[in-house]
Amino acid sequence: MPLVWAKFRLKNIQELSQLPQPERYFTAYGILRGYVDVLLVNFAEAFSEEQLAEIRIVLDQLSQLTGNDENLDEATKAKQDQLAQALRETEDV
């Protein structure tokens, strides 16, 4: 991950202290989500396809929980919910 990206995000985090508390959480989540997405792209080869799918399902559900998925159509949200439900119902091996 380029140092420039990290420095930019650190400046964003520093600016969070100026926001009201509820906005801090939402903005901090967005920063963390972006950071995780970059890590997943940069280190995708370190994960199996199954692990990447599981991570994506969890991140999609978090986006739904925070309302950060408002740009998605209902069919996509429904599919994400189906995938999450299927993952919840799988047995640990």
DASUL-V651221 format. One line per field, one symbol per residue. phi: phi as a letter, one per 20 degrees, with the letter a starting at -180 (. if undefined). psi: psi as a letter, one per 40 degrees, with the letter a starting at -180 (. if undefined). burial: + if it has 24 or more other C-alpha atoms within 12 Angstrom, else -. A space follows every 50 residues. Layout:
phi = ???
psi = ???
burial = ???
//
This chain:
phi = .ffgfffffffgfffgfeefgffgffffffffffffgfffffcgfedfgf fffffffffffffffemedfeeffffffffffffffffefefd
psi = hiddddddddddddedeeiiddddddddddddddddddddddfdeeiidd dddddddddddddddeeefeeiidddddddddddddddeiih.
burial = --------+-----------------+++++-+------+---------- ----+++-+++-+-------------+--+---+---------
//
